[in-house]
Amino acid sequence: MRVCLVGCGAVGSLFAANLAQLDDVEVWAYDLAQEHVDAINRDGLRLSGAGDVVGRVRATSIPRSLPPCDFGIVATKAMHTSAAIAATAHVFAEGCVASVQNGVGNEEAIAEHVERVIRGTTFPAGKLLEPGHAQWDVRGDTTLGPFEPRPAPLQEIERLADACSRGGMPTDAVADARGPQWRKLIFNAATNPVGALTGLTHGRVCEQADLRRFVTALVDEGKAVAAAQRIELGEDPEDLIDHAAKPAVAYDHKASMLQDVEARRATEIDYLNGGIVRFGDEHRVPTPLNRAIWALVKGLEQSW
């Protein structure tokens, strides 16, 4: 099996390095950061923190250098999905492509370029420390399922899930992956922008009573939008938020949006709270708080 990570930032590095532990999986990575690519090819891809791993990954910043692949795993920031998959789509002419990104809209962008798409959601998190080296902050599960308009065959989804699990990234293949995706969307949309605007880690947001009530109000709007689409969330996002706030889980974790704000990079707010607002408008569900926090983060971005 040959797998290509399209985007090898923090999350992409977790998948790439762990999959590279398997003798029956050849792992490639496509990333535009040349220093990162060079470090991976020279020294391997290193993970530290929640797991200490070094994976031998073949990396490139040149799309035409990629060989045909059985699977793609897109792990770019949501705003880069279209450009990244447009550049690499030829690699997956006979393969399947999964998104493990934040927010909503990524699968639709992938489906414009490839035939067999996998809807994915992942909870592991971390950050890049230096070229070729990612810190693994949070462990967690991944869910993969067919993207309904252009679905990959379930047996292929199961094949990719099995490889991820054997490599150290526990992954379930399911018939309907919308619930896990929206559960994480609501989780992220309720917590990430609050951390980004206050500078607080996940645990510190949750221990402030007024902020925790605000987080719950954001969750309630997201749950109403999911219900209007008849999406069953399964586990309540509130439970995930409380679990992640524990010291042994993600109390001190800086959400990716806070990392972006500190680096003055564009955030994924359009695909998180903006996504909830768009689906809310489509289904006539009011989302005033998500709309407000979307505007606040966009304003913060404009201030740079």
C-alpha positions as CSV (number, residue, x, y, z in Angstrom):
1,M,0.0,0.0,0.0
2,R,1.2,3.5,-0.9
3,V,-0.1,6.5,1.1
4,C,0.6,10.1,0.4
5,L,0.1,12.8,3.1
6,V,-1.0,16.0,1.3
7,G,0.2,18.6,3.8
8,C,2.7,17.4,6.4
9,G,2.1,19.9,9.2
10,A,1.4,18.8,12.8
11,V,-1.5,16.4,12.1
12,G,-0.1,15.2,8.8
13,S,3.2,14.4,10.6
14,L,1.3,12.3,13.1
15,F,-0.2,10.1,10.4
16,A,2.9,10.0,8.2
17,A,5.4,9.0,11.0
18,N,3.1,6.4,12.5
19,L,2.1,4.8,9.1
20,A,5.8,4.7,8.2
21,Q,6.3,2.2,11.1
22,L,4.5,-0.5,9.0
23,D,6.5,-2.7,6.7
24,D,3.6,-3.0,4.2
25,V,3.0,0.7,3.8
26,E,5.1,3.1,1.8
27,V,4.6,6.7,2.9
28,W,5.1,9.9,0.9
29,A,4.5,13.4,2.0
30,Y,3.8,16.5,-0.1
31,D,4.5,19.8,1.6
32,L,5.5,23.3,0.3
33,A,7.9,24.0,3.2
34,Q,11.2,23.1,1.6
35,E,13.1,23.1,4.9
36,H,10.6,20.6,6.4
37,V,10.8,18.4,3.3
38,D,14.7,18.4,3.4
39,A,14.8,17.6,7.1
40,I,12.3,14.7,6.6
41,N,14.4,13.2,3.8
42,R,17.6,13.7,5.6
43,D,16.8,12.6,9.2
44,G,13.3,11.1,9.0
45,L,10.1,12.5,10.5
46,R,10.3,12.7,14.3
47,L,7.5,12.8,16.8
48,S,7.9,13.5,20.5
49,G,5.6,14.1,23.4
50,A,2.6,11.7,23.6
51,G,4.6,9.3,21.5
52,D,8.3,9.1,20.5
53,V,8.5,8.0,16.9
54,V,10.8,8.4,13.9
55,G,9.3,7.5,10.6
56,R,11.2,7.1,7.3
57,V,9.0,9.1,4.9
58,R,9.7,10.2,1.4
59,A,8.9,13.9,1.1
60,T,8.7,16.3,-1.8
61,S,7.5,19.8,-2.6
62,I,7.2,19.0,-6.3
63,P,3.8,17.3,-7.2
64,R,5.2,15.6,-10.3
65,S,7.7,13.8,-8.2
66,L,4.9,11.9,-6.4
67,P,4.2,8.3,-7.6
68,P,0.7,6.9,-8.0
69,C,-0.8,6.3,-4.6
70,D,-3.6,4.0,-3.2
71,F,-4.6,6.6,-0.7
72,G,-4.2,10.2,0.0
73,I,-4.7,11.8,3.4
74,V,-5.3,15.6,3.1
75,A,-4.1,17.4,6.3
76,T,-3.6,21.0,5.1
77,K,-5.3,23.9,6.7
78,A,-8.8,24.1,5.2
79,M,-8.2,27.2,3.2
80,H,-5.4,25.4,1.3
81,T,-7.4,22.3,0.4
82,S,-8.3,23.3,-3.1
83,A,-4.8,24.3,-4.2
84,A,-3.2,21.3,-2.6
85,I,-5.6,18.7,-4.1
86,A,-5.5,20.4,-7.5
87,A,-1.7,20.0,-7.5
88,T,-1.7,16.4,-6.5
89,A,-5.0,14.9,-7.9
90,H,-3.1,13.0,-10.7
91,V,-1.5,10.9,-8.1
92,F,-4.9,9.5,-7.0
93,A,-6.4,8.7,-10.3
94,E,-6.9,5.1,-9.2
95,G,-6.9,5.8,-5.5
96,C,-9.1,7.2,-2.7
97,V,-8.5,10.5,-0.8
98,A,-9.5,11.2,2.8
99,S,-9.7,14.5,4.7
100,V,-8.6,14.6,8.3
101,Q,-9.0,18.4,8.5
102,N,-10.9,20.7,10.7
103,G,-14.3,22.2,9.7
104,V,-16.7,21.5,6.9
105,G,-16.2,22.0,3.2
106,N,-13.0,20.1,2.7
107,E,-14.5,17.0,1.1
108,E,-16.5,19.1,-1.3
109,A,-13.2,20.7,-2.5
110,I,-11.5,17.3,-2.8
111,A,-14.4,15.9,-4.8
112,E,-13.9,18.6,-7.5
113,H,-10.6,16.8,-8.4
114,V,-10.9,13.1,-7.4
115,E,-13.5,10.4,-7.8
116,R,-13.4,8.5,-4.5
117,V,-13.5,10.6,-1.4
118,I,-13.5,9.7,2.3
119,R,-15.0,11.9,5.0
120,G,-12.6,11.9,7.9
121,T,-12.4,13.3,11.4
122,T,-9.4,13.0,13.7
123,F,-8.8,14.2,17.3
124,P,-5.0,13.8,17.7
125,A,-3.2,17.1,17.8
126,G,0.2,18.7,18.1
127,K,2.5,21.3,16.7
128,L,5.6,21.6,14.6
129,L,8.6,22.4,16.7
130,E,11.1,22.6,13.9
131,P,11.6,21.2,10.3
132,G,11.2,17.4,10.5
133,H,10.1,17.4,14.1
134,A,6.5,17.6,15.5
135,Q,5.3,17.5,19.1
136,W,2.4,15.1,19.7
137,D,0.3,16.9,22.3
138,V,-3.0,14.9,22.3
139,R,-3.9,11.4,21.5
140,G,-7.3,10.4,20.2
141,D,-9.4,8.5,17.7
142,T,-10.0,8.9,14.0
143,T,-13.2,8.1,12.1
144,L,-13.4,7.5,8.3
145,G,-16.5,7.0,6.2
146,P,-17.7,7.5,2.6
147,F,-18.3,11.1,1.4
148,E,-21.9,10.6,0.1
149,P,-21.7,12.5,-3.2
150,R,-18.5,10.8,-4.3
151,P,-18.0,7.9,-1.9
152,A,-14.9,5.7,-1.7
153,P,-15.8,1.9,-1.4
154,L,-16.3,0.9,2.2
155,Q,-13.8,-1.9,1.8
156,E,-11.1,0.6,0.8
157,I,-12.0,2.8,3.7
158,E,-11.7,-0.2,6.0
159,R,-8.3,-1.0,4.5
160,L,-7.0,2.5,5.2
161,A,-8.5,2.5,8.8
162,D,-6.8,-0.8,9.5
163,A,-3.4,0.6,8.4
164,C,-3.8,3.7,10.5
165,S,-4.8,1.6,13.6
166,R,-1.9,-0.8,13.1
167,G,0.5,2.2,12.8
168,G,-0.6,3.7,16.1
169,M,-3.5,6.0,15.1
170,P,-6.7,4.2,16.3
171,T,-9.2,4.6,13.4
172,D,-12.7,3.3,12.8
173,A,-14.4,2.8,9.5
174,V,-18.1,3.7,9.6
175,A,-21.0,3.9,7.1
176,D,-22.0,7.4,8.1
177,A,-19.1,9.7,9.2
178,R,-21.2,12.9,9.5
179,G,-21.8,12.5,13.2
180,P,-18.2,12.4,14.3
181,Q,-17.3,15.2,11.8
182,W,-20.0,17.5,13.2
183,R,-19.2,16.5,16.8
184,K,-15.6,17.7,16.3
185,L,-16.8,20.8,14.3
186,I,-19.0,21.9,17.2
187,F,-16.2,21.1,19.7
188,N,-13.7,23.2,17.7
189,A,-16.1,26.0,16.9
190,A,-17.0,26.4,20.6
191,T,-13.5,26.3,22.1
192,N,-10.8,27.2,19.5
193,P,-11.9,30.8,18.8
194,V,-12.4,31.5,22.5
195,G,-8.9,30.4,23.2
196,A,-7.6,32.4,20.2
197,L,-9.3,35.6,21.3
198,T,-8.3,35.2,25.0
199,G,-4.9,33.6,24.7
200,L,-6.0,30.8,27.0
201,T,-5.3,27.1,26.7
202,H,-8.2,24.7,26.5
203,G,-8.2,23.9,30.2
204,R,-8.0,27.5,31.3
205,V,-10.9,28.4,29.1
206,C,-13.0,25.7,30.7
207,E,-12.2,26.6,34.3
208,Q,-13.4,30.2,33.8
209,A,-17.2,29.9,34.6
210,D,-18.3,32.8,32.4
211,L,-16.3,31.5,29.4
212,R,-17.5,28.0,30.0
213,R,-21.1,29.2,29.8
214,F,-20.3,31.0,26.6
215,V,-18.8,27.8,25.2
216,T,-22.0,25.9,26.0
217,A,-24.1,28.5,24.2
218,L,-21.9,28.1,21.1
219,V,-22.3,24.3,21.4
220,D,-26.1,24.6,21.6
221,E,-26.2,26.5,18.4
222,G,-24.1,23.9,16.6
223,K,-26.2,21.1,18.0
224,A,-29.3,22.8,16.7
225,V,-27.8,23.1,13.2
226,A,-26.8,19.4,13.2
227,A,-30.3,18.4,14.3
228,A,-31.8,20.3,11.5
229,Q,-29.8,18.2,9.1
230,R,-30.8,15.0,10.9
231,I,-27.2,14.3,11.9
232,E,-26.8,12.1,15.0
233,L,-23.8,13.3,17.0
234,G,-23.5,10.3,19.2
235,E,-21.4,11.5,22.1
236,D,-22.3,15.0,23.3
237,P,-19.7,17.7,22.4
238,E,-20.0,19.0,25.9
239,D,-18.6,15.7,27.2
240,L,-15.6,15.9,24.8
241,I,-14.9,19.5,26.0
242,D,-14.9,18.5,29.6
243,H,-12.7,15.4,28.9
244,A,-10.2,17.5,27.0
245,A,-9.9,20.0,29.8
246,K,-8.4,17.3,32.1
247,P,-4.7,17.8,33.0
248,A,-3.7,14.5,31.5
249,V,-5.5,15.2,28.2
250,A,-5.4,18.7,26.7
251,Y,-5.5,21.2,29.6
252,D,-2.3,22.9,28.5
253,H,-2.9,22.5,24.8
254,K,-3.0,25.6,22.7
255,A,-5.6,25.0,20.0
256,S,-4.4,25.4,16.4
257,M,-6.3,28.6,16.1
258,L,-4.5,30.2,19.0
259,Q,-1.2,29.0,17.4
260,D,-2.3,30.7,14.2
261,V,-3.2,33.9,16.0
262,E,0.1,34.0,17.8
263,A,2.0,33.5,14.5
264,R,-0.4,36.1,12.8
265,R,-1.4,33.5,10.3
266,A,-4.9,33.2,8.7
267,T,-7.2,31.0,10.8
268,E,-9.7,28.3,9.9
269,I,-12.6,30.4,11.3
270,D,-14.5,30.4,7.9
271,Y,-14.7,26.6,8.0
272,L,-15.6,26.3,11.7
273,N,-18.0,29.0,13.0
274,G,-18.4,30.2,9.5
275,G,-19.5,26.7,8.4
276,I,-22.0,26.5,11.2
277,V,-23.4,29.9,10.2
278,R,-23.7,28.9,6.6
279,F,-25.5,25.6,7.3
280,G,-27.7,27.4,9.9
281,D,-28.8,29.9,7.3
282,E,-29.5,27.1,4.8
283,H,-31.7,25.3,7.4
284,R,-33.1,28.5,8.9
285,V,-31.5,27.9,12.3
286,P,-30.4,31.1,14.1
287,T,-26.7,31.2,15.0
288,P,-26.0,34.7,16.4
289,L,-23.2,33.7,18.7
290,N,-21.3,31.8,16.1
291,R,-21.8,34.7,13.7
292,A,-20.5,37.1,16.3
293,I,-17.3,35.1,17.1
294,W,-16.7,34.6,13.4
295,A,-16.8,38.3,12.9
296,L,-14.5,38.9,15.9
297,V,-11.8,36.5,14.7
298,K,-12.0,37.9,11.1
299,G,-11.6,41.4,12.6
300,L,-8.5,40.2,14.6
301,E,-7.0,38.9,11.3
302,Q,-7.6,42.2,9.6
303,S,-5.8,44.0,12.4
304,W,-2.5,42.4,11.3
